[in-house]
Amino acid sequence: MSVPAVTAPFLASTVLLGLAGAAKAMNPDYTARALHVAGIKAGRWAVRAGAAAEIAVAVAALAVPNPITGALVGASYLAFAIFVGIALRKGWPLSTCGCFGRRDSVPSRSHLALDIGAVLSAAIWVCGRPRGLSSALSGQPWTGWALLIISALVALMAYIVWTNPLAEARRQ
């Protein structure tokens, strides 16, 4: 069985969605501040509720991959892209958007590009009529290990771009 070429980026963005949600649930302060700068009065409880939704969407998309869960992943990233796009357009003084629960991710064009890439990969993946991941992986070379490794590498590269650890190191 062949899987769509966007499966690796889709899996990577889905895993990152869940990890970012977990990070925000543990430390909602940076995201709450970013929302406050944007004029959205959301306290820590609201950020934690949103983080729980991110985790739920990611888990559902990995456990029961179908057009609905794929569309929810895409919708999550679309919301992030809109927020980052507006922040860039309006020049909000954000030191971070709090995506990963710490001061790590300043909204930037590369951040926006990754969000839009995640939206597009989810949309294309959904249009490919996804089937269960276990059956898709079993039909791949090395029983899907290559696809999982590529997905992990894509997730790592995206995380590095989103968090820009070199810029953070220079600030300290």
N, C-alpha and C positions, 0 to 999 in steps of 0.2 A: 504494500500500500504506500502510495506516495503522499507526502505531507506538503502543504503549501510552503513556498520558499520563505514566507514571512513567519514561519513557526518559531524560529529561534529568536527574532526580535520580539515577537509577541510573548513568548515564554519569559524572556528577560524582563520586559516591561511589567508583566504580571507579577513576577517575583519581587521586583523593585517596588511595585505598588504596595505589596504586603509588608515588605521590610520598612518602607517609609511610614506606613501606617503604624506599625509597631513602635518605631522610634518616636513618632509624634504622640502616641498614647503614653509613652513613658515620660516624655518631656514636651509638653504642649506650649511652653512659654514662648519660644521663638515664633511659632506659627501664629499664636494669639497676638503677638506684637505686630507681625506683618499684616494681619487682618485689621488690626486697630489703625495702623498707618493708612490702610486702604479705606478707612471709614466704616468698616464692618465691626460692630460691637460683639465680638465673640470671645467669651471667656475660655478658661481652660477646659471646662466641661464640654463646651461646644466643639472645641478642637478634638478632644478625646472621642466624642461621638462620631465626628467625621473620620477620625483615625480608625475607629472600630468598623465603620462602613468600608474603608479602604481594605482593611484586613479581610473582612467578609467577602468582598468582591474578588479579591485575589485568591482566597481559598476556594471559593465557588468556581472560579474560572479554571483553576488547576484540577479540582476534584471532578467537576461536571462541565467540561468544556463544550459549549454549545453557542449558537448565535446570541442568545440573551446574555450569557455571562461575558462573552467576548465584547458585546456592545457596551456592557457596563464598564469593562476595563477601558475601552475607547472613550466613553463619556467621562470617566474620571480624569483621564489625561487631557481631554478637551477642556474641562473646567480649569485644570492647572495651566494650560496654554493660554486660556482667556485671561486668567489672573496675571500671569507673567507678562503677556502682551500689553495689558492695560498698565501694569506697573512700569514697563519700559516706556510706553507712549506718554504717560503722565509724569514720568520722572520721579516716582515716589522714592523717598530716601530710605530704601530698605537695605539693611546690612545683610539680611538673609530672608528667605521665604519660609525657612523652617522645615523644608521638605523632609529632612532626615533627623529632626528633633534636636538640632544643635546649630550653632552658627557655622554653616557650612556651604550654603547654597545661595549665592547672590543671584537674583534674577538677571539673566543675560540673554543675548541672542542665541548662544549655543544651548542654553537651558530651554528657551522657547523652541528651538529646532528639534531637540530631543523629545519634548512634549508632543509636538506636531508629528514627529516620526512614530511615536507610540500610538497616536490616534490613527495614523494611516495604516500601521501594521495591524492594529486591531480590526480596522474596517476591512482590509484586504483578507485577513484571516477569517473573519466572519463570512465574507462573500465566498470563501472557499469551502463552505459547508463543513465545518470541522466535525470530526468524530472524536471519540474518546482518545485521550492521549496514550493510554496503555496499548491500545490496538495500533495506533499510529507508530509508537515507538518500537513495538515488536516487529513491524515490517521494515524497519530501518537497518542499515548495516550496523553491526556490533550491537544489535538489539536496542538501538536508540542512544547508546552512550555518546556517539559522536555528536548527535543533535543536542544532547544535554550539556556536553562540554562546550560546544559553540554557544549555546544559550547562556551558560555561566560566564563565558568570556565577554559576550555582548553586554551582559548585565554589569560586569566589572568595569568595562570601558565606559558605559553610560554613567555609572556611579562616579567614576573619576571626573568625567566632564561636568556632571551636576555639582559635585562638591568641590572641585578644583583645589585639591590639597596643597598644591604648590603656592597658590595665592594665599591660602590660609597660613601656611608656614612663613611666608614673607611678612604677613601682618604682625606676627608675634615677635 
